[in-house]
Amino acid sequence: MLSGFPASAGTDPDMQIRAFLVAIDGIPAEAVWRAAKLFLSGKVRDHNRAFAPSAASFAELARQQQALMARESRPPIEVRPEPPQPKVAAYKMQLLRQAANGSLNARRELADMFPDNPVIARAARDAQEIAG
């Protein structure tokens, strides 16, 4: 890959290759190949195309490609549609809105409609205590 970029004066190519090998240690060859392809084709943002990437930036892009490959290989998540829920009657929603706005009558009516609901029953009790 480094031969695709102009050499910097005073750079020891053997040391540069060793630095890249250390940086990509443990990263799959496919991810390394993808990263090299992106750099050589000039598709890496914020990279000066006139110079070779540093070993650290190359390894970072190779790790990103590794993560992308892992994500691509996972089976898609099956989204199950929610079973249709019965619609709430408009007058019940109106009562709920009135109860939320402080209507004691609305709280009592809701408690009568839903006697088994502890939240509504507690709100109705609280309303009775407030009313005195």
Backbone bond lengths (Angstrom), bond angles and torsions (degrees), N, CA, C in turn:
res aa  C-N    CA-C-N  psi(-1)  N-CA   C-N-CA  omega(-1)  CA-C   N-CA-C  phi
1 M - - - 1.433 - - 1.523 110.46 -
2 L 1.315 117.49 -38.55 1.459 120.76 -175.55 1.523 111.75 -63.93
3 S 1.333 117.27 -24.40 1.462 119.11 -179.88 1.526 111.14 -69.70
4 G 1.320 117.60 -13.71 1.457 121.13 178.02 1.514 113.35 -79.26
5 F 1.327 117.62 -5.12 1.463 122.60 -178.83 1.526 108.71 -122.59
6 P 1.336 117.93 151.83 1.465 119.46 177.72 1.529 110.57 -66.66
7 A 1.315 115.98 145.00 1.472 121.08 -178.99 1.525 109.95 -78.18
8 S 1.315 115.51 141.36 1.461 120.62 175.46 1.515 108.46 -84.92
9 A 1.296 116.58 144.12 1.461 120.60 178.70 1.516 109.64 -64.40
10 G 1.307 116.55 136.28 1.456 121.35 176.67 1.512 114.16 80.39
11 T 1.331 118.82 8.51 1.455 121.00 179.59 1.518 109.06 -93.53
12 D 1.306 116.43 125.80 1.464 121.39 177.25 1.522 107.80 -82.28
13 P 1.335 118.33 111.43 1.460 120.36 -176.00 1.528 113.30 -60.81
14 D 1.331 117.59 -34.51 1.467 119.68 179.27 1.526 111.20 -65.12
15 M 1.323 116.65 -42.16 1.462 120.41 178.97 1.526 110.46 -67.92
16 Q 1.327 115.86 -36.36 1.457 119.84 179.10 1.528 109.87 -65.43
17 I 1.310 117.82 -42.90 1.467 121.57 178.21 1.520 110.11 -63.87
18 R 1.323 117.43 -41.67 1.470 120.50 178.26 1.524 110.90 -61.95
19 A 1.314 116.80 -39.64 1.468 120.59 179.13 1.530 110.05 -62.90
20 F 1.329 116.75 -41.79 1.462 120.06 177.95 1.521 110.79 -65.37
21 L 1.337 117.60 -40.95 1.468 120.42 179.93 1.528 111.66 -64.22
22 V 1.322 116.56 -38.08 1.466 119.87 176.77 1.523 109.94 -66.89
23 A 1.334 116.58 -41.84 1.468 121.11 -176.60 1.523 112.20 -66.34
24 I 1.333 118.03 -34.19 1.467 120.22 -176.18 1.525 112.57 -97.92
25 D 1.312 116.87 7.95 1.464 120.47 -179.10 1.528 110.46 -57.03
26 G 1.329 116.35 125.65 1.458 121.36 178.07 1.520 114.26 90.64
27 I 1.312 118.19 -6.33 1.466 121.35 178.62 1.524 107.81 -91.28
28 P 1.327 118.29 132.08 1.470 120.30 -178.07 1.536 112.36 -58.48
29 A 1.332 115.49 148.05 1.459 121.92 -177.49 1.527 111.70 -58.65
30 E 1.316 117.70 -37.07 1.466 121.02 179.54 1.528 110.98 -60.99
31 A 1.320 117.03 -42.01 1.466 121.01 179.41 1.524 110.64 -67.45
32 V 1.322 116.88 -38.88 1.471 121.42 178.03 1.526 109.26 -64.35
33 W 1.330 116.64 -43.08 1.466 120.93 179.37 1.528 110.74 -62.16
34 R 1.334 116.67 -43.73 1.469 120.16 179.14 1.527 111.40 -62.17
35 A 1.340 116.34 -42.20 1.467 120.26 179.42 1.527 110.41 -63.60
36 A 1.335 116.84 -43.86 1.467 120.51 178.87 1.526 110.35 -61.27
37 K 1.319 116.60 -42.74 1.460 121.24 -179.72 1.536 110.92 -61.67
38 L 1.336 116.32 -41.71 1.469 120.08 179.44 1.527 111.62 -65.16
39 F 1.342 116.84 -42.69 1.462 119.41 179.15 1.526 110.63 -66.02
40 L 1.334 117.28 -45.57 1.465 120.44 -176.67 1.523 112.67 -67.70
41 S 1.315 116.77 -29.70 1.461 119.20 179.80 1.531 112.01 -87.06
42 G 1.334 116.77 -0.96 1.462 120.70 177.01 1.511 113.95 75.14
43 K 1.319 117.39 25.23 1.462 120.84 -176.62 1.525 114.23 -97.53
44 V 1.322 117.24 9.31 1.465 120.43 -179.67 1.520 108.36 -95.80
45 R 1.321 115.26 119.21 1.470 120.06 179.50 1.523 110.13 -64.87
46 D 1.306 114.61 154.73 1.472 122.22 176.13 1.520 113.07 57.70
47 H 1.332 117.34 25.20 1.463 120.17 176.36 1.523 108.42 -116.53
48 N 1.317 116.00 127.36 1.454 120.97 177.03 1.520 107.47 -72.49
49 R 1.321 116.07 111.79 1.466 121.11 -173.68 1.524 113.21 -69.51
50 A 1.311 117.78 -8.51 1.461 120.84 179.74 1.524 112.19 -80.31
51 F 1.346 116.37 -12.77 1.464 119.42 -176.20 1.522 110.48 -129.45
52 A 1.320 114.73 155.22 1.463 120.09 175.49 1.525 108.74 -69.79
53 P 1.334 117.23 149.43 1.463 119.06 177.60 1.524 110.58 -70.53
54 S 1.310 115.48 158.26 1.464 118.50 173.84 1.524 108.12 -72.64
55 A 1.303 116.03 161.34 1.469 120.25 179.09 1.522 109.81 -61.19
56 A 1.329 117.14 -37.25 1.466 120.80 -178.85 1.526 110.96 -67.22
57 S 1.374 117.80 -44.67 1.470 118.03 179.53 1.513 111.20 -67.92
58 F 1.311 117.04 -35.07 1.461 119.16 178.09 1.529 110.70 -64.82
59 A 1.333 116.09 -44.80 1.466 119.91 179.78 1.524 110.74 -64.83
60 E 1.331 117.56 -36.40 1.458 120.34 178.67 1.528 110.55 -62.78
61 L 1.336 116.43 -45.57 1.463 119.24 178.68 1.532 110.88 -66.21
62 A 1.322 117.38 -36.17 1.467 120.39 177.54 1.529 110.90 -64.07
63 R 1.347 117.36 -39.09 1.471 120.30 176.68 1.524 110.90 -66.60
64 Q 1.331 116.88 -37.37 1.464 119.84 176.56 1.533 110.13 -63.32
65 Q 1.315 116.21 -40.22 1.469 120.17 177.82 1.525 110.50 -66.32
66 Q 1.327 116.97 -36.96 1.465 121.35 176.72 1.524 110.02 -61.52
67 A 1.328 116.99 -44.68 1.473 120.85 179.08 1.524 110.47 -65.05
68 L 1.324 116.91 -39.17 1.466 121.01 178.08 1.528 110.72 -63.58
69 M 1.316 116.37 -41.63 1.470 120.45 178.21 1.527 110.84 -63.55
70 A 1.329 116.75 -40.58 1.469 120.46 178.94 1.519 110.16 -64.57
71 R 1.330 116.39 -41.29 1.464 120.83 179.19 1.532 110.51 -65.34
72 E 1.328 116.81 -39.85 1.464 120.98 179.98 1.528 112.09 -67.14
73 S 1.332 117.10 -29.74 1.466 119.85 -176.38 1.524 113.63 -84.28
74 R 1.329 117.19 -12.16 1.464 120.04 178.46 1.517 110.37 -71.70
75 P 1.330 116.46 143.99 1.472 118.07 176.31 1.527 109.37 -68.79
76 P 1.318 116.64 147.05 1.463 118.75 179.94 1.526 111.31 -65.27
77 I 1.297 115.46 148.46 1.461 120.77 178.54 1.521 108.18 -78.33
78 E 1.295 114.42 128.09 1.462 119.19 179.37 1.519 109.30 -81.83
79 V 1.295 115.31 120.95 1.460 120.77 179.67 1.519 107.52 -96.18
80 R 1.311 114.12 117.32 1.461 118.79 178.69 1.521 109.27 -90.75
81 P 1.304 116.04 132.40 1.468 116.86 178.78 1.521 110.47 -68.33
82 E 1.313 115.07 144.11 1.464 119.73 178.20 1.517 109.21 -71.99
83 P 1.321 116.21 141.21 1.465 117.24 176.67 1.524 108.90 -66.18
84 P 1.304 116.91 144.07 1.465 118.59 -179.03 1.525 111.19 -61.66
85 Q 1.299 115.40 136.23 1.459 121.97 179.79 1.527 108.57 -101.44
86 P 1.321 116.33 145.24 1.467 117.19 177.26 1.525 109.38 -67.01
87 K 1.304 115.46 143.10 1.462 120.24 179.91 1.519 109.58 -74.93
88 V 1.318 114.85 145.71 1.459 120.99 177.94 1.524 107.58 -84.21
89 A 1.301 114.63 134.46 1.463 119.42 -179.73 1.526 110.25 -61.93
90 A 1.317 115.94 145.69 1.468 121.75 -176.52 1.516 112.09 -60.05
91 Y 1.344 117.48 -38.38 1.463 118.73 -178.36 1.529 111.33 -67.15
92 K 1.344 117.21 -30.62 1.473 119.68 177.11 1.526 110.21 -69.06
93 M 1.333 116.14 -40.03 1.464 119.46 177.88 1.531 110.43 -65.45
94 Q 1.337 115.85 -36.84 1.454 119.71 178.11 1.526 110.46 -65.71
95 L 1.330 116.81 -41.78 1.470 120.68 176.71 1.529 110.73 -61.48
96 L 1.322 115.56 -42.85 1.463 119.97 179.95 1.531 110.47 -62.12
97 R 1.315 116.59 -43.43 1.464 120.94 178.07 1.526 110.73 -62.07
98 Q 1.345 116.44 -43.56 1.461 120.12 179.53 1.529 111.19 -65.22
99 A 1.339 116.27 -40.37 1.466 119.92 178.55 1.526 110.59 -63.76
100 A 1.348 116.71 -39.86 1.465 120.26 178.79 1.520 110.98 -65.36
101 N 1.331 116.28 -27.55 1.466 120.51 178.55 1.526 112.73 -88.62
102 G 1.346 116.89 5.61 1.454 119.82 172.91 1.510 116.19 103.45
103 S 1.302 119.69 7.18 1.462 121.13 -178.97 1.528 109.84 -73.71
104 L 1.349 115.92 118.79 1.466 120.69 179.29 1.525 111.15 -70.06
105 N 1.334 117.21 -37.64 1.473 120.59 178.51 1.521 110.98 -62.34
106 A 1.328 116.42 -41.68 1.463 120.36 179.95 1.526 109.99 -64.09
107 R 1.322 117.33 -39.85 1.466 120.45 178.43 1.532 110.78 -62.80
108 R 1.317 116.91 -42.12 1.472 120.45 179.57 1.529 110.75 -65.06
109 E 1.324 116.89 -43.34 1.467 119.99 -179.88 1.529 110.90 -63.21
110 L 1.311 116.30 -40.79 1.465 119.32 177.85 1.525 110.96 -64.60
111 A 1.319 116.85 -39.46 1.462 120.35 178.39 1.518 110.64 -64.25
112 D 1.333 117.62 -36.41 1.478 121.05 176.63 1.526 110.75 -67.70
113 M 1.337 116.82 -37.87 1.470 121.05 -179.17 1.528 112.00 -71.51
114 F 1.334 116.30 -36.69 1.464 121.22 -175.06 1.528 110.17 -125.01
115 P 1.327 118.09 70.98 1.464 119.85 -176.12 1.531 113.66 -67.62
116 D 1.329 117.16 -22.27 1.466 119.73 -177.70 1.528 113.31 -88.48
117 N 1.321 117.12 -4.55 1.454 120.09 -178.60 1.528 109.00 -88.70
118 P 1.358 117.00 113.17 1.467 119.29 -175.47 1.527 113.60 -66.40
119 V 1.305 118.55 -31.32 1.465 120.83 -178.97 1.525 109.97 -68.03
120 I 1.332 115.63 -46.08 1.467 119.84 -179.74 1.527 109.90 -67.21
121 A 1.336 117.34 -41.20 1.462 120.66 179.41 1.530 110.64 -61.88
122 R 1.338 117.80 -41.50 1.464 121.22 179.11 1.524 110.18 -65.15
123 A 1.338 117.13 -40.77 1.470 120.41 179.27 1.531 110.30 -63.66
124 A 1.349 116.65 -37.95 1.461 119.82 178.88 1.533 110.46 -67.68
125 R 1.360 116.48 -41.20 1.482 120.06 177.32 1.518 110.82 -61.63
126 D 1.348 115.52 -43.47 1.463 120.50 178.92 1.524 110.56 -61.34
127 A 1.335 115.90 -37.83 1.469 120.81 179.92 1.521 109.59 -66.81
128 Q 1.349 118.34 -40.09 1.453 121.80 179.04 1.523 110.86 -65.89
129 E 1.343 116.30 -39.06 1.459 120.06 178.71 1.526 110.82 -65.25
130 I 1.330 116.11 -38.21 1.467 120.41 179.54 1.527 109.56 -67.29
131 A 1.346 115.30 -41.00 1.470 120.04 -178.27 1.534 110.41 -67.95
132 G 1.301 114.53 -24.91 1.447 117.59 173.26 1.427 114.53 100.76
